[in-house]
Structure formats: structure tokens, C-alpha cells
Amino acid sequence: MSNLFDRLSRNTPNLAARAIENIDGTIYSYGDLFALSAQIAHVLVAQGVKSGDRVAAQVEKSVPALVLYLATVRAGAVYLPLNTAYTLAELDYFISDSEPSLIVCDPASEPGIQQLAAKVGAKVLTIDPVGKGSLVSAAAEQSPEFNTVARQGDDLAAILYTSGTTGRSKGAMLTHDNLHSNATTLVEYWRFSSKDVLIHALPIYHTHGLFVASNVTFFSGASMIFLPKFDPEKIMELMVRATCLMGVPTFYVRLLQHPKLNKENVKNMRLFVSGSAPLLADTHREWSAKTGHAILERYGMTETNMNTSNPYDGDRVPGAVGYPLPGVSVRIADPESGKLLAADEIGMIEVKGPNVFKGYWRMPEKTEAEFKPDGFFITGDLGKIDARGYVHIVGRGKDLIITGGFNVYPKEIESEIDAMPGVFESAVIGVPHPDFGEGVTAVVVRTKPDQIDEKAIINALQDRLAKFKQPKKIIFLDDLPRNTMGKVQKNVLRDQYANLYTG
């Protein structure tokens, strides 16, 4: 049997061991998690969820919300986490495309979700920000025993929607084997054990917080302190009794500003991991100087889980994302010809391994286009492998923006702005930002001077786009730069405004 949950439960023989310490002080043992996942799985089945069905969740971070992921996998279904910032207009696409049989949402958004659910015949249950709601109430009446549904390793465990630079988001199909192989590899590579205590301050609708942080903790029998969101003060307080922190670059930028950050306060910590966006080399060096710890930066994608990591032992090179993980192959190819490139030559990063996804949901042509005949996945990231074997990300072949660890594709934002009265055209770019890695920035050409201003555009986008997608600044130009073929030269705009947020 290859169900991810069965492999997890076999890995965690000590059911009395602590698994999660919630922010309110509640302690959950592994036995508690397994019992709650059984109870929720019973509710899913009672709601008509069958093997292979999708269970969509747009809920705030809570222990029951995390256990819903485990329960979905136990029931043989496919977990579909959705960013809590998505508006109803955005959710309409995800729900219509994935056709879940059950949607779990916050009670406050239930009326709007019910309308979307009706379009696809889905049922709706709720979990609120403190872990209460109709799903949890129903689960309390169920048995703590559940016969986990048998699944094959190649069967789907999750679908995560990822961003592209054109068109709509694509659903990356992740299998039980994908998630299991990556979790067990990271446990070994990062030396996780049952003695570890992870500060979990990441969202759980994203591959970093859901699959990297949570799966690595569970598959090593470690425990986590579960924070609803990033809180520098709370993290400083917890570091004296934790051993690990996983974060995005913003975490480390903010923590460096904390007056109590010093070597004494982090002496119990053994590992700081950063990912989801590029970590500035200056941040890496400043953290090392202040704490005595070198941040371990790694590289992954929604489609591939984790591909590379700086070593646990050995040099953690600022600006590099380390070596390919065991079992993962990484190569650099010329984007045009496909020819493989030598050390230090910049080209397209391609990866292959048990971590790489099965393809895009209901997009066979797109899936075929993104894989080479020999099975390598074309990441869309430009990079190089240096003479020591370290992988470096130097940019993206596409115009994807990564802000605060979230993927944003410009076309969606441009379509919204272009539809506004007074706008002739727009180009959305990402430029370096000290807190978010990249700041979403819109360059707009108006039909007439002063016909629409920055405030009007930003206000109009508030109810149309998730907050992380909304431009941090609007720049007005008379014309957008174009090449001889008439294509907008976003590289020129990125260069022109490279210091917009960094001075």
C-alpha cells in the first residue's frame, strides 16, 4: 500500500510523542493527530467524497485545517489548498477548473462559496480561524479509527495551483510518491530527528508550509510550535526552546531588525532554512555575523517540491541554492537549442527525479510542452551550475514575479488594469524589494494625461485581486518600451526601476 498517510504512520511509532504545540498552549500528540484525521476522514466519506475526488480548502491556519490535509489523503482523495487571500472572483476559476466534491471554507465566506460550489455540485463545510466550525463539530461525533484508503504511489495526493505568465493558473498534480520521496530526502539531508522542534510560522496553503515544513516534521517524528502567522516577537521568544525555523527571506529581514537577536538568544537553534524567494546575499551575511548561523537556502517549485539545497555540512554559499538533492538531477540547457551547457554557463534549469510532479491538471498539451523527451522538466528559471556544483538562480525565462514567497503572473493583473477607463495599456513587472524579494509594480500608459491616478487604480484592484498580487506602486509613462517586433520589453522596465524600492 502506497498511501502517503500509511507511510507516515509507519514512520511514527510513538503515538504519545508530542506533534504540535498550538499557539493557545494545546498540545497534540501523534496519537491525537491520527485520531482527529480519522474522524475528519469519516466526515469526508459521509459527505460523498470518493477516492480521487478533490477536497478544496480555503481556511485560516489552524491545527484542524492542517489535519484536514492528512484526512483527505487518508480518504484517498486529492487535497487542494487555496490561498486565503483569493477573492470570490479568483476562486470561481479554481473551483470550476478542479471540480471538487467538497469545499471547506471559513464560516464568514460560506455564503459566497456556496454559490460557487453550486456550479460544480460541491458540498460546503467550515473551519474557522480558531479551528471550530461545521466540519470539526461533525468530526467530534465520529470514530477515531479509520481504514486508510489504499492508493498507488502514482495516484494523486494533492493539486496545487501555480502561476504562469500568460493565461490562467495551472493545477500541478502531485502524487503520493512525489510527497513521500521529497519529505524523506529532506529529513535525512537536513538531519531532522524526533528531538527537533520546528517553529512553524508559514501558511499551510503553500508547498513550503504544507509539504516542506509539515511533512518533514511528521516524517521525522519531530514536533512543531504552530503559529497562525509570522510574529517576530513571538519567534524571538520561542527560539530559546526550538531547534529549527523555516521561513521566507522576509522573515530573516524582519528578525534582523529585532533588538534581541544575538548569538545568545539563538544558541539552542541548529538550523535556519530559507526558500520560496531569493535570499539577498547581504541578508545571508548579516545573519551569519549577528547569530553565528549560516542560513540554509534551498530551491524548489510547486511542480517539483524541493530540487536543491545548500549542504548541512559544508559551505552555505550566499546567493546560491546549493547542490541537487539526492536522487534529483539538475542540468542547464540552452533555452533555444536545448543543448546542454558547461559549468558557469547561464541557461534554462531543467530537473528530473521522484520529486517532479505528474503534470498539469486537465492540460495534457501544456504538460507535454514542459517536459523534455528524456523526462526532464523545464522549470522556466534561468541559472547556472558553478565549478563546485552549486546551483545559482540568475533570473527567470518567463516574467513570473515571486513576492513574499507567492507566485504572481503579470497577465492577470494587466488584464484588470487594462479594463479600467482611462488606461490605454499596462505592463506589470517585479523589481527588487527589501522585504518581499520582489515588489509587484505596474507601469501604466493612460489614454489622456491625468485621466486616472495611482490611488484610483489601487482602489479598483482591492476587491478583484488577492492582496499579494496588488501593485505596490503605479508608474505612469507616455509609452512602453518595445522591440522591433512590437513586444513590450519588460527587461528594460525592470532595469529602469531596479532601485525603486531599495534606493
Phi, psi and omega per residue, in radians:
M1 nan 2.345 -3.015
S2 -2.019 0.246 3.110
N3 -1.040 2.301 -3.123
L4 -0.928 -0.693 -3.095
F5 -1.156 -0.691 3.107
D6 -1.064 -0.719 3.135
R7 -1.177 -0.608 3.077
L8 -1.159 -0.818 -3.078
S9 -1.150 -0.586 3.078
R10 -1.189 -0.456 -3.131
N11 -1.408 -0.210 -3.031
T12 -2.182 1.314 -3.077
P13 -1.244 -0.432 -3.080
N14 -1.569 1.581 -3.086
L15 -1.199 -0.351 -3.136
A16 -1.426 -0.206 -3.091
A17 -1.155 2.569 3.119
R18 -1.194 2.318 3.109
A19 -1.915 -0.858 -3.071
I20 -2.404 2.335 2.928
E21 -1.890 1.994 -3.103
N22 -1.347 2.851 -3.128
I23 -1.064 -0.492 3.137
D24 -1.492 0.086 3.108
G25 1.638 -0.136 3.115
T26 -1.158 2.330 3.126
I27 -1.833 2.284 3.066
Y28 -1.994 2.156 3.023
S29 -1.429 2.987 3.047
Y30 -1.095 -0.626 3.074
G31 -1.061 -0.701 3.097
D32 -1.090 -0.766 -3.130
L33 -1.121 -0.732 -3.123
F34 -1.167 -0.671 3.123
A35 -1.167 -0.788 -3.138
L36 -1.145 -0.666 3.116
S37 -1.139 -0.600 3.080
A38 -1.133 -0.780 -3.124
Q39 -1.105 -0.753 3.128
I40 -1.185 -0.668 3.102
A41 -1.036 -0.705 3.084
H42 -1.033 -0.718 3.132
V43 -1.129 -0.748 3.135
L44 -1.022 -0.812 -3.133
V45 -1.106 -0.713 3.133
A46 -1.109 -0.462 3.117
Q47 -1.477 0.043 3.093
G48 1.643 0.150 3.127
V49 -1.244 2.162 -3.124
K50 -1.951 2.922 3.110
S51 -0.960 2.230 -3.132
G52 1.578 -0.225 3.082
D53 -1.185 2.716 3.073
R54 -1.651 2.400 3.007
V55 -2.030 1.933 -3.123
A56 -1.620 2.497 -3.123
A57 -2.413 2.128 2.965
Q58 -2.153 1.541 -3.047
V59 -2.401 2.668 3.067
E60 -1.197 2.796 -3.086
K61 -1.193 2.168 3.048
S62 -2.745 2.899 3.132
V63 -1.087 -0.834 3.086
P64 -1.028 -0.574 3.111
A65 -1.141 -0.679 3.096
L66 -1.217 -0.716 -3.134
V67 -1.159 -0.452 3.070
L68 -1.006 -0.652 3.072
Y69 -1.039 -0.855 3.137
L70 -1.096 -0.733 -3.112
A71 -1.132 -0.684 3.130
T72 -1.079 -0.786 3.126
V73 -1.124 -0.718 3.115
R74 -1.054 -0.651 -3.116
A75 -1.357 -0.015 3.134
G76 1.421 0.146 -3.114
A77 -1.613 -3.111 -3.052
V78 -2.027 2.131 -3.058
Y79 -1.477 2.337 -3.093
L80 -2.241 1.548 3.128
P81 -1.362 2.458 -3.133
L82 -2.188 2.370 -3.129
N83 -0.945 2.314 -3.114
T84 -1.179 -0.256 -3.139
A85 -1.493 -0.189 -3.105
Y86 -1.087 2.389 3.080
T87 -1.442 2.949 3.110
L88 -1.064 -0.627 3.125
A89 -1.084 -0.672 3.112
E90 -1.288 -0.726 -3.137
L91 -1.080 -0.549 -3.136
D92 -0.939 -0.730 3.135
Y93 -1.173 -0.866 -3.068
F94 -1.063 -0.728 -3.106
I95 -1.247 -0.716 3.110
S96 -1.137 -0.649 -3.087
D97 -1.310 -0.726 -3.050
S98 -1.535 -0.395 -3.128
E99 0.845 1.081 3.118
P100 -1.204 2.707 3.046
S101 -1.574 -0.312 3.110
L102 -2.493 2.409 3.056
I103 -2.125 2.269 3.083
V104 -1.933 2.212 -3.052
C105 -2.455 3.034 3.030
D106 -1.237 2.450 3.126
P107 -0.945 -0.561 -3.103
A108 -1.148 -0.480 -3.110
S109 -1.772 0.093 -3.058
E110 -1.017 -0.761 -3.107
P111 -1.003 -0.805 3.132
G112 -1.184 -0.680 3.134
I113 -1.142 -0.652 3.139
Q114 -0.998 -0.686 -3.140
Q115 -1.135 -0.707 3.117
L116 -1.219 -0.680 -3.132
A117 -1.102 -0.636 -3.107
A118 -1.074 -0.531 -3.118
K119 -1.129 -0.523 -3.080
V120 -1.994 0.118 3.127
G121 1.253 0.468 -3.129
A122 -1.549 2.665 3.016
K123 -1.635 2.822 -3.077
V124 -2.272 2.288 2.995
L125 -2.258 2.951 -3.030
T126 -2.247 2.640 2.901
I127 -2.395 2.191 -3.125
D128 -1.577 3.068 -3.053
P129 -1.061 -0.340 3.112
V130 -1.812 0.225 3.037
G131 1.518 0.311 3.048
K132 -1.826 3.075 3.107
G133 2.389 3.100 -3.029
S134 -1.150 -0.587 3.114
L135 -1.157 -0.773 -3.104
V136 -1.198 -0.675 3.102
S137 -1.105 -0.748 3.122
A138 -1.160 -0.637 -3.128
A139 -1.125 -0.583 -3.099
A140 -1.076 -0.369 -3.124
E141 -1.578 -0.055 -3.023
Q142 -1.710 2.887 3.113
S143 -1.243 2.507 3.081
P144 -1.427 0.148 3.087
E145 -2.001 2.412 3.140
F146 -2.630 2.300 3.093
N147 -1.417 1.819 -3.094
T148 -0.973 2.313 -3.098
V149 -1.222 2.294 -3.137
A150 -1.194 2.334 3.060
R151 -2.382 2.705 3.063
Q152 -1.527 2.768 -3.123
G153 -1.046 -0.484 -3.102
D154 -1.575 -0.026 3.088
D155 -1.309 2.701 -3.105
L156 -1.277 2.407 3.015
A157 -1.907 -0.514 -3.072
A158 -2.725 2.696 2.931
I159 -2.192 2.173 3.063
L160 -2.060 2.212 3.136
Y161 -1.374 2.292 -3.110
T162 -2.062 2.809 -3.068
S163 -1.671 2.564 2.970
G164 -2.098 3.141 -3.114
T165 -1.635 -0.253 3.084
T166 -2.357 2.756 3.086
G167 1.181 -2.735 -3.066
R168 -1.698 2.929 3.096
S169 -1.053 2.676 -3.135
K170 -1.990 2.462 3.128
G171 -1.547 1.916 3.126
A172 -1.407 2.123 -3.078
M173 -1.593 2.009 -3.103
L174 -1.912 2.308 -3.071
T175 -1.638 2.955 3.053
H176 -1.022 -0.734 3.124
D177 -1.149 -0.698 3.117
N178 -0.955 -0.894 -3.056
L179 -1.234 -0.699 -3.128
H180 -1.156 -0.811 -3.082
S181 -1.099 -0.728 -3.107
N182 -1.214 -0.710 -3.139
A183 -1.094 -0.824 -3.093
T184 -1.198 -0.584 3.086
T185 -1.131 -0.784 -3.118
L186 -1.193 -0.636 3.087
V187 -0.962 -0.819 -3.108
E188 -1.270 -0.760 -3.046
Y189 -1.170 -0.641 -3.109
W190 -1.710 0.110 3.043
R191 1.074 0.707 3.107
F192 -1.332 2.509 3.099
S193 -2.530 3.081 -3.134
S194 -1.139 -0.226 3.130
K195 -1.452 -0.207 -3.067
D196 -1.357 2.578 3.039
V197 -2.237 1.956 -3.103
L198 -1.650 2.331 2.949
I199 -1.463 1.932 -3.095
H200 -1.750 1.748 -3.116
A201 -2.076 0.222 -3.117
L202 -1.610 2.738 3.023
P203 -1.197 2.749 -3.106
I204 -1.912 0.334 3.013
Y205 -1.818 0.154 -3.020
H206 -2.177 2.618 -3.078
T207 -1.007 -0.565 -3.093
H208 -1.141 -0.938 -3.092
G209 -1.355 -0.558 -3.068
L210 -1.454 -0.908 -3.020
F211 -1.682 -0.693 -3.131
V212 -1.317 -1.075 -3.056
A213 -1.129 -0.881 -3.035
S214 -1.265 -0.840 -3.114
N215 -1.120 -0.702 3.122
V216 -1.105 -0.718 3.093
T217 -1.074 -0.878 -3.072
F218 -1.161 -0.722 -3.077
F219 -1.312 -0.217 3.061
S220 -1.774 -0.075 -3.083
G221 1.231 0.339 3.119
A222 -1.399 -3.065 3.071
S223 -2.224 2.866 3.122
M224 -2.342 2.597 2.975
I225 -1.752 2.058 -2.887
F226 -1.699 1.833 3.121
L227 -1.725 2.431 -3.128
P228 -1.152 -0.460 3.131
K229 -2.813 3.023 3.107
F230 -1.190 2.191 -3.123
D231 -2.445 1.729 -3.061
P232 -0.933 -0.724 -3.116
E233 -1.094 -0.786 -3.124
K234 -1.173 -0.705 3.139
I235 -1.130 -0.710 3.084
M236 -1.055 -0.674 3.140
E237 -1.177 -0.642 -3.052
L238 -1.431 -0.386 -3.042
M239 -1.099 -0.333 3.137
V240 -1.272 -0.271 3.118
R241 -2.260 0.166 3.047
A242 -1.846 3.007 3.124
T243 -2.130 -0.374 -3.038
C244 -2.478 2.619 3.006
L245 -2.378 2.290 2.993
M246 -1.969 2.310 -3.090
G247 -2.682 3.062 3.000
V248 -1.685 2.866 -3.103
P249 -0.906 -0.602 3.127
T250 -0.970 -0.663 3.125
F251 -0.969 -0.840 -3.036
Y252 -1.275 -0.613 3.062
V253 -1.056 -0.782 -3.104
R254 -1.235 -0.715 -3.132
L255 -1.154 -0.557 3.092
L256 -1.109 -0.398 3.131
Q257 -1.465 -0.127 -3.084
H258 -1.379 2.262 -3.070
P259 -1.127 -0.373 -3.089
K260 -1.614 -0.004 3.139
L261 -1.282 2.011 3.092
N262 -2.743 3.072 -3.073
K263 -1.095 -0.607 -3.124
E264 -1.138 -0.745 -3.068
N265 -1.282 -0.275 -3.138
V266 -1.965 0.272 -3.033
K267 -1.145 -0.378 3.129
N268 -1.477 -0.246 -3.081
M269 -1.419 2.469 3.086
R270 -1.988 -0.306 -3.036
L271 -2.653 2.286 3.000
F272 -2.109 2.088 -3.103
V273 -1.939 2.439 3.076
S274 -2.263 2.470 3.099
G275 -2.908 -2.992 3.126
S276 1.371 -0.276 3.085
A277 -2.806 2.780 -3.117
P278 -1.151 2.344 3.057
L279 -1.614 2.165 3.128
L280 -1.102 2.420 3.129
A281 -1.019 -0.596 3.116
D282 -1.122 -0.683 3.102
T283 -1.122 -0.734 3.110
H284 -1.008 -0.847 -3.087
R285 -1.201 -0.699 3.141
E286 -1.139 -0.682 3.126
W287 -1.119 -0.759 3.131
S288 -1.065 -0.749 -3.117
A289 -1.138 -0.661 -3.035
K290 -1.465 -0.545 -3.025
T291 -2.012 -0.317 -3.050
G292 1.437 0.030 3.125
H293 -1.920 2.386 3.007
A294 -1.611 2.139 3.099
I295 -1.084 2.389 3.098
L296 -1.656 1.898 3.131
E297 -1.667 2.432 3.131
R298 -2.298 3.012 -3.070
Y299 -2.326 2.184 3.093
G300 -2.575 3.113 3.115
M301 -2.537 2.803 3.048
T302 -0.983 -0.705 -3.082
E303 -1.287 -0.374 -2.968
T304 -2.167 0.011 -2.947
N305 1.002 -2.468 -3.090
M306 -1.624 2.368 -3.128
N307 -1.824 -0.755 -3.054
T308 -2.383 2.845 3.061
S309 -2.724 2.485 2.919
N310 -1.072 2.672 -3.037
P311 -1.251 2.670 3.018
Y312 -1.218 -0.864 3.018
D313 -1.802 2.379 -3.118
G314 1.954 -3.118 -3.027
D315 -1.244 2.210 2.965
R316 -1.738 1.744 -2.925
V317 -1.427 2.142 3.077
P318 -1.015 2.311 3.121
G319 1.516 -0.085 3.109
A320 -1.981 2.723 3.126
V321 -1.917 0.262 2.951
G322 1.500 -2.770 -3.075
Y323 -1.628 2.750 2.966
P324 -1.022 2.414 3.106
L325 -1.173 2.727 3.107
P326 -0.937 2.293 3.142
G327 1.527 -0.137 -3.124
V328 -1.867 2.318 3.081
S329 -1.849 2.324 3.111
V330 -2.213 2.329 3.094
R331 -2.457 2.849 -3.140
I332 -2.033 2.217 -3.110
A333 -2.210 2.648 3.039
D334 -1.136 2.194 -3.065
P335 -1.072 -0.486 -3.089
E336 -1.556 -0.921 -3.029
S337 -1.572 -0.401 -3.075
G338 1.468 -0.031 -3.130
K339 -1.140 2.384 3.134
L340 -1.263 2.448 -3.041
L341 -1.846 2.757 -3.109
A342 -1.471 3.058 3.131
A343 -0.946 2.431 3.084
D344 1.237 0.053 3.043
E345 -1.571 2.363 -3.086
I346 -1.539 2.316 3.107
G347 -2.842 -2.825 -3.117
M348 -1.429 2.294 3.081
I349 -1.404 2.249 3.076
E350 -2.169 2.460 -3.079
V351 -2.309 2.688 3.099
K352 -2.587 2.441 3.107
G353 2.872 3.086 -3.131
P354 -1.189 -0.199 3.126
N355 -1.433 -0.316 -2.994
V356 -1.372 2.338 -3.014
F357 -1.046 2.960 -3.083
K358 -1.449 -0.411 -3.117
G359 2.532 -3.088 -3.126
Y360 -1.632 2.362 -3.101
W361 -0.992 2.110 3.074
R362 0.967 0.508 3.094
M363 -2.315 1.176 -3.087
P364 -1.092 -0.628 3.141
E365 -1.178 -0.731 3.116
K366 -1.136 -0.709 3.111
T367 -1.051 -0.831 -3.120
E368 -1.078 -0.651 -3.106
A369 -1.212 -0.460 -3.059
E370 -1.611 -0.080 3.114
F371 -2.004 2.386 3.034
K372 -1.328 2.790 3.134
P373 -0.978 -0.503 -3.133
D374 -1.567 0.189 3.027
G375 1.660 -0.057 3.121
F376 -1.328 2.409 3.115
F377 -1.617 2.310 3.137
I378 -1.508 1.949 -2.984
T379 -1.312 -0.467 -3.013
G380 1.513 -0.053 3.109
D381 -1.707 2.405 3.052
L382 -1.630 2.407 -3.127
G383 -2.877 -2.986 3.107
K384 -2.600 2.812 3.013
I385 -2.032 2.107 -3.056
D386 -1.385 3.131 -3.056
A387 -1.104 -0.399 3.132
R388 -1.559 -0.076 3.123
G389 1.655 0.038 3.100
Y390 -1.343 2.403 3.088
V391 -1.568 2.390 3.096
H392 -2.157 2.306 3.035
I393 -1.622 2.171 -3.108
V394 -1.940 -0.177 3.138
G395 2.899 -2.928 3.117
R396 -2.249 2.393 3.108
G397 -1.173 -0.397 3.098
K398 -1.880 3.071 -3.061
D399 -1.648 0.354 3.122
L400 -0.966 2.399 3.089
I401 -1.879 2.336 3.036
I402 -2.009 1.961 -3.090
T403 -2.159 2.095 -3.118
G404 1.042 0.451 -3.130
G405 1.568 -0.070 -3.126
F406 -1.801 2.438 3.083
N407 -1.428 2.345 3.102
V408 -2.306 2.270 3.072
Y409 -1.885 2.300 -2.985
P410 -1.047 -0.617 -3.013
K411 -0.984 -0.689 -3.123
E412 -1.089 -0.745 -3.118
I413 -1.253 -0.709 3.125
E414 -1.058 -0.695 -3.141
S415 -1.082 -0.692 3.121
E416 -1.171 -0.785 -3.105
I417 -1.200 -0.729 -3.098
D418 -1.100 -0.437 -3.124
A419 -1.390 -0.131 -3.091
M420 -1.397 2.429 3.049
P421 -1.009 2.359 3.121
G422 1.663 -0.162 3.117
V423 -1.783 2.245 3.079
F424 -1.521 -0.863 3.072
E425 -2.848 2.916 -3.138
S426 -2.550 2.792 3.019
A427 -2.393 2.203 -3.130
V428 -1.850 2.269 -3.090
I429 -2.307 2.868 2.984
G430 -1.936 2.290 3.098
V431 -2.214 2.700 -3.048
P432 -0.912 2.344 -3.132
H433 -2.347 2.298 -3.046
P434 -1.098 -0.509 -3.112
D435 -1.708 -0.661 -2.960
F436 -1.864 0.044 -3.079
G437 1.461 -1.053 3.031
E438 -2.368 2.445 3.069
G439 -1.782 2.248 3.096
V440 -1.188 2.179 -3.042
T441 -2.336 2.288 -3.140
A442 -1.874 2.247 3.040
V443 -1.836 2.097 -2.956
V444 -2.125 2.402 2.993
V445 -1.898 2.170 -3.110
R446 -1.596 2.705 3.099
T447 -1.193 -0.603 3.056
K448 -2.457 2.569 3.116
P449 -0.965 2.391 3.054
D450 1.129 0.270 -3.115
Q451 -1.280 -0.515 3.098
I452 -2.523 2.514 -3.109
D453 -2.015 3.098 -3.070
E454 -1.040 -0.780 -3.104
K455 -1.069 -0.719 -3.124
A456 -1.119 -0.697 3.137
I457 -1.187 -0.826 -3.130
I458 -1.086 -0.740 3.118
N459 -1.093 -0.692 -3.110
A460 -1.171 -0.461 -3.106
L461 -1.502 -0.241 -3.009
Q462 -0.997 -0.717 -3.111
D463 -1.680 0.026 -3.098
R464 -1.808 -0.482 -3.047
L465 -2.319 2.600 3.026
A466 -1.011 2.618 -3.033
K467 -0.985 -0.689 -3.089
F468 -1.189 -0.307 3.119
K469 -1.538 -0.295 -3.032
Q470 -1.270 2.359 -3.119
P471 -1.036 2.446 3.089
K472 -1.425 -0.460 3.084
K473 -2.559 2.635 3.041
I474 -2.021 2.225 3.108
I475 -1.969 2.348 -3.139
F476 -1.858 2.275 3.083
L477 -2.240 2.795 3.075
D478 -1.323 -0.592 3.136
D479 -2.598 2.657 3.028
L480 -1.568 2.477 3.112
P481 -1.174 2.402 -3.110
R482 -2.353 2.673 3.043
N483 -1.523 -3.053 -3.056
T484 -1.167 -0.351 3.107
M485 -1.555 0.007 3.111
G486 1.519 0.055 -3.127
K487 -1.394 2.367 3.126
V488 -1.100 2.281 -3.120
Q489 -1.603 1.513 -3.130
K490 -1.166 -0.481 3.100
N491 -1.089 -0.616 3.101
V492 -1.148 -0.751 3.121
L493 -1.131 -0.728 3.129
R494 -1.084 -0.717 3.110
D495 -1.150 -0.725 -3.082
Q496 -1.117 -0.646 -3.056
Y497 -1.936 0.423 -3.076
A498 -1.038 -0.496 -3.086
N499 -1.835 0.310 -3.056
L500 -1.025 -0.701 -3.088
Y501 -1.836 -0.276 -3.058
T502 -1.800 -0.124 3.115
G503 1.312 nan nan
